């Protein structure tokens, strides 16, 4: 993650924060979601806490919450081009399960 990516994510979260509160129902839902993830009760403090996140804190959080080898990604679609893209990206641990959905 780069400083630029962090700033883009921060700007998006701050900018969209108040757009999600255009009704009492939306405000209550947004508040409950934020509380579930440990955000402060005071919604005005949410922006301050986002601005306080620096690259070091973000990387520490990523290391503690995402264990690279334990991650599972599911991709649905045409297997041949997907496998080619994964190969080009040098992603080696791939299991393919073919399923006919017709």
C-alpha atoms as one frame of an Amber mdcrd trajectory, in Angstrom:
protein
   0.000   0.000   0.000   1.376   3.401  -0.935   0.776   6.816   0.622  -1.245
   7.721  -2.462  -3.488   4.651  -2.114  -4.030   5.388   1.570  -4.950   9.000
   0.807  -7.375   7.917  -1.929  -9.088   5.439   0.401  -9.210   7.992   3.223
 -10.679  10.669   0.943 -13.322   8.236  -0.296 -14.341   7.124   3.203 -14.518
  10.676   4.520 -16.298  12.016   1.438 -18.899   9.282   1.336 -19.429   9.170
   5.103 -22.073  11.860   5.269 -23.641  10.879   1.941 -24.751   7.653   3.641
 -26.841   9.537   6.183 -29.562  11.172   4.098 -32.429   9.817   6.221 -32.971
   8.844   9.837 -33.016   5.163   8.846 -29.787   5.504   6.832 -28.126   7.413
   9.683 -29.090   4.724  12.216 -27.894   1.929   9.926 -24.608   3.705   9.222
 -24.042   4.400  12.917 -24.653   0.741  13.821 -22.268  -0.441  11.113 -19.553
   1.919  12.323 -20.087   0.838  15.932 -19.803  -2.828  14.926 -16.313  -2.078
  13.592 -15.212  -0.061  16.612 -15.804   3.463  15.341 -16.475   6.136  17.957
 -20.033   6.876  19.075 -19.643  10.490  17.973 -19.942  10.369  14.185 -17.988
  13.616  13.928 -15.016  11.809  15.498 -15.048   9.230  12.665 -13.391  11.682
  10.261 -10.718  12.632  12.812  -9.871   8.976  13.412  -9.620   8.304   9.669
  -7.305  11.287   9.202  -5.090   9.968  12.003  -4.365   6.665  10.212  -0.866
   6.700   8.766   0.864   4.176   6.538   2.640   2.504   9.452  -0.624   1.948
  11.366  -2.347   0.649   8.235   0.410  -1.871   7.514   0.389  -3.035  11.151
  -3.368  -3.565  10.945  -3.066  -5.462   7.664  -0.423  -7.764   9.166  -2.555
  -8.479  12.226  -5.859  -9.072  10.413  -4.860 -10.671   7.096  -2.738 -13.780
   7.050  -1.582 -14.155   3.450  -1.434 -17.920   3.351  -4.826 -18.250   5.042
  -6.688 -16.053   2.566  -9.161 -17.692   0.250 -10.279 -16.027  -2.956 -13.127
 -17.384  -5.032 -13.293 -16.431  -8.701 -16.184 -17.425 -10.930 -16.046 -17.298
 -14.696 -14.441 -18.836 -17.757 -11.557 -20.882 -16.330  -9.100 -20.598 -19.254
  -8.633 -16.805 -19.330  -8.764 -16.626 -15.529  -5.998 -19.216 -15.190  -3.924
 -17.348 -17.778  -4.296 -14.071 -15.838  -3.384 -15.755 -12.551  -0.348 -17.333
 -14.183   0.796 -13.966 -15.562   0.381 -12.513 -12.070   2.579 -15.366 -10.764
  -0.141 -16.692  -8.477   0.733 -20.331  -8.075  -1.543 -21.873  -5.474  -4.687
 -22.349  -7.550  -7.321 -25.038  -7.325  -9.887 -25.170 -10.086 -13.318 -26.644
  -9.570 -15.296 -26.808 -12.742 -19.015 -26.461 -12.320 -21.547 -26.455 -15.128
 -24.214 -23.982 -14.090 -26.514 -24.716 -17.022
